[in-house]
């Protein structure tokens, strides 16, 4: 059994606030860290103690392992929760925590490393018998030459995806439909991958057109138990980044859920996985599914799984990290109703989704039956240009998918954010679109249905909140 009493949250914003709530509920003390840009952020005040870790740029603060470990030592922390993003999938950070005598609330460094490179992970999944998208994942010098990648892409057959092997989030990824675009796409993907992940390694995969992005939530403990908690549909994306997520998927029936869940559990077992993780698949129109990648951390969209299963996934993370066995078996996992989440971004969807920064003059999140808002906002703070533009998540649960959808539309209407440009009305337009309402959205939904969204009229409710 691993014992700890004080958890340092190596993150910021809404996920730091989310972790602090579950940690406090279990009786743990918490330590927040903050950069100069986050000195007045809500997560700083929620924790039992807060430690300053440096200037706003992430490499000088939230990605600075030395400063994070020093903060843990200074505050007397004996465990670290990485949240998501930043160092959450960094095997070297997990190892550094272990070397410093800290419990890392996540999988082992070896498991993170096994899934940290898309090429190596895909080779591992093929060996484990997990269905994979046809592609090319040779890490050798010859396999990484531009000419070889070009030839292999043609062998696979266009359209293809050129993808950074060392990262995700849509960075270092290019979709290529024509041979004339291929050489330039390889060069630009490699350049972006090198800049974002310090590695220019690429893989090539067949592009599944009109597919669905469906992921399986898995959990493993230190006693050899691995279960899955059903699926989430994350097909509504812009620039390969998720905008709307839901559980269960409108495209998955019980038989398919069982097969996908079994494949995800097999993937986790193959690397002795402990903790929360997500195995991501592409589901094609015929019902075939293919491994994409495994995220060795908690996901942004975990609340929809919490709503339909009734489980607190952060609590499960903390219990598993403390050496406890999972409190339920696969047969005891049940799903009730439907949940949908939207990501509120400080961005302008009417100007190419350009990230925005600025003051928060007013913030009033929705409340109501079946509604949850996860955020790290308060009136008077500044939305910084240094960090991811997601500022909140709105989630709604209902007995049926349409009830959840209606509740979420109403929650968006009742949410007010003034002072920075955001995507609230765009999200409402997505939820109201007949294709989404019917459960028919694929990864091409925005491209096909809302390629050039129309800028809305000023929101009268938000001005009323500002005047109050």
C-alpha positions, -999 to +999 in steps of 0.1 A: +000+000+000+012+035-008+004+060+018+002+098+013-016+127+029-007+158+009-012+160-029+005+186-051-016+193-082+009+199-110-017+218-131-039+248-132-075+260-141-106+238-140-088+205-137-068+217-107-101+228-091-117+195-100-089+174-084-088+196-052-126+189-046-122+151-047-090+151-028-106+172+000-136+149+001-113+120+009-095+140+036-063+148+017-045+181+020-038+198-013-010+221-027-017+243-057+011+256-079+008+288-099+027+310-124+028+347-123-002+348-147-023+326-124-016+344-091-053+353-087-067+321-102-094+302-083-074+270-079-048+289-059-074+298-032-091+264-032-060+245-021-047+243+014-015+258+003-002+274-029+034+277-042+047+301-068+066+283-096+077+310-120+069+333-150+039+327-173+056+307-201+049+270-194+086+259-198+095+282-169+066+271-147+041+243-154+066+223-175+095+229-152+101+196-134+128+210-111+105+238-098+075+214-094+096+190-073+110+219-053+074+231-046+064+196-035+094+195-011+087+230+002+050+222+009+056+188+024+037+170-003+041+133-006+021+127-038+016+145-072-015+145-094-006+157-129-041+164-142-041+164-180-019+182-204+014+196-193+035+168-178+006+143-173+020+119-200+056+125-194+074+093-183+105+113-172+083+134-149+066+103-134+101+088-128+114+120-113+085+120-089+092+084-079+129+092-075+120+120-052+099+097-030+066+111-043+036+089-052+027+097-089-011+095-092-011+079-126+004+049-144+040+037-141+067+055-161+071+023-182+034+023-191+035+060-200+066+054-221+050+024-239+021+046-251+040+079-254+052+073-290+024+066-315+047+044-337+058+022-308+023+021-293+008+009-325+034-018-330+027-029-294-011-030-300-006-050-332+013-075-312-014-076-286-041-083-312-058-050-309-073-038-343-052-010-358-057+014-387-036+003-417-005+025-418+033+028-416+051+032-383+088+026-390+110+046-366+143+038-384+163+065-402+152+050-435+116+048-424+116+084-414+130+098-446+106+121-465+109+099-496+100+067-478+070+083-460+059+097-494+060+062-510+044+045-480+015+070-481+009+062-517+009+025-509-017+030-482-038+050-505-050+085-502-065+101-482-040+096-454-031+113-421+005+123-415+008+123-377+035+133-351+046+101-334+055+119-301+024+140-295-013+147-300-039+174-298-039+178-336-004+193-336+019+178-362-010+163-380-020+168-417-047+152-437-036+147-473-062+141-501-040+146-532-006+134-541+004+170-550-001+180-513+019+151-499+055+163-499+046+197-484+024+180-457+052+158-446+076+187-443+051+209-424+040+181-401+076+173-392+084+209-386+054+214-363+061+181-345+097+191-339+086+224-324+058+210-303+073+177-291+110+180-297+107+151-321+101+151-358+092+114-360+061+108-381+037+080-388+012+076-417-023+062-414-052+056-437-077+084-432-111+070-422-136+093-439-169+099-421-158+079-391-165+083-355-140+090-328-150+067-299-129+061-268-131+036-240-124+046-204-103+020-186-091+016-151-065-007-137-053-014-101-021-027-086-037-060-080-041-070-116-077-060-122-086-040-153-121-029-162-137-005-187-164+020-180-180+022-214-174+046-242-175+083-251-181+097-285-158+126-293-165+130-330-173+167-331-139+182-335-123+213-349-087+209-361-085+175-346-094+189-311-126+178-294-155+203-290-184+181-279-182+147-261-210+123-250-216+090-233-228+066-245-221+069-282-251+071-304-233+047-328-224+019-303-248-009-293-242-033-264-225-059-286-201-034-301-195-019-266-184-053-253-160-059-282-145-024-280-143-026-242-125-060-244-100-046-269-093-016-246-088-039-216-065-061-236-045-030-246-042-019-209-033-054-197-005-057-223+014-029-205+004-037-169-016-006-167-025+009-133-048+040-130-071+059-153-065+057-190-084+060-223-080+039-254-091+058-284-106+042-315-119+052-349-152+036-358-160+034-395-194+033-412-194-005-413-189-009-376-152-018-378-131-001-351-093+006-351-069+017-324-057+053-326-038+059-294-039+055-256-040+085-233-023+075-201-041+101-179-075+114-170-093+129-199-109+164-202-142+146-210-143+124-179-174+140-165-197+124-190-185+090-178-190+101-142-226+111-149-236+078-166-218+055-143-222+074-110-185+071-103-160+098-092-130+090-115-106+113-096-116+095-063-109+062-081-075+075-092-066+084-056-078+051-042-059+031-068-027+052-062-030+044-025-029+007-034-066+000-029-082-025-053-109-013-077-142-012-058-162-029-086-159-057-112-167-054-149-201-071-142-210-044-117-204-015-141-237-001-153-246+030-174-277+051-167-291+077-191-270+100-213-245+128-208-231+154-231-202+179-225-192+210-244-159+228-240-162+266-235-132+281-252-119+316-252-117+317-289-134+332-319-151+304-340-161+331-365-125+340-372-108+306-376-111+296-340-085+322-331-076+320-293-085+350-273-073+366-241-085+394-219-104+402-187-133+383-172-158+411-164-186+388-154-190+350-150-222+333-141-223+296-148-256+277-152-272+256-125-302+232-127-313+196-127-287+174-143-263+203-150-226+205-140-201+232-148-164+225-143-144+257-144-115+277-129-130+312-135-139+342-114-149+377-123-119+400-124-093+376-135-074+377-168-076+349-194-039+345-203-026+340-238+000+315-224-023+286-218-049+264-235-080+285-244-105+261-227-120+280-197-149+258-187-168+226-194-206+224-193-221+190-189-257+178-188-272+145-180-307+132-188-327+100-189-324+101-227-299+117-252-324+143-262-332+153-226-294+157-220-291+178-252-320+200-243-307+206-208-273+215-222-287+240-246-306+256-218-274+256-196-255+274-223-284+300-225-281+305-188-243+309-187-229+343-189-192+352-196-183+388-204-150+404-212-134+379-236-146+365-269-158+329-266-176+301-284-208+298-263-233+305-291-213+283-315-217+254-291-254+260-289-256+260-327-238+226-328-262+211-302-293+225-321-281+212-355-304+185-368-276+162-377-262+163-342-296+162-327-302+129-346-270+114-334-254+114-368-223+136-363-190+122-376-155+136-375-164+156-406-195+172-389-181+207-386-164+206-420-196+195-437-223+212-417-208+243-401-178+252-423-183+290-419-205+296-388-224+329-388-214+354-361-244+358-337-261+390-325-251+403-291-264+381-262-291+402-243-289+380-212-251+385-209-256+423-211-283+421-184-258+402-162-232+428-168-256+456-159-268+439-127 
